[in-house]
Amino acid sequence: MADNYNEIYQGKMVLVVDDLAPNWKLANAFLKKFGCESEYAQNGKEAVEKLMLQKYDLCLMDIHMPVMDGFDAIKYIRSNITNEMPIVVMLGTATQADYERAISLGANGSCEKPLSMDRIQRVLDRFVT
């Protein structure tokens, strides 16, 4: 299934922001199958620092993280870095109110955890061209 997408998403850069390394590793494995490259930030502060140095085609952002959570990171990114890059929040234990708050701060959509090939494919199809 994903092999058909390698050409479409080949070389697309995705920033995965999550404080749990297993979540990043899983996202990275799925993204690789679609031909994407990915980098990891373990909190919003690291994500902001990476976004100041490099352009990404998509950001997958956890909401609940130490140092700088996803809400503050989204707000900072939208106010100071870019409005163009899609930000998709990854929801595990997050509530509907968390999702609505993230959208109001500038997130473009959501992806439920646990991540899967189908969920990643839907995000890529919708937000990465």
Secondary structure, 3 states (H helix, E strand, C coil): CHHHHHHHHCCCEEEEECCCHHHHHHHHHHHHHCCCEEEEECCHHHHHHHHHHCCCCEEEEECCCCCCCHHHHHHHHHHHCCCCCCEEEEECCCCHHHHHHHHHHCCCEEEECCCCHHHHHHHHHHHCC
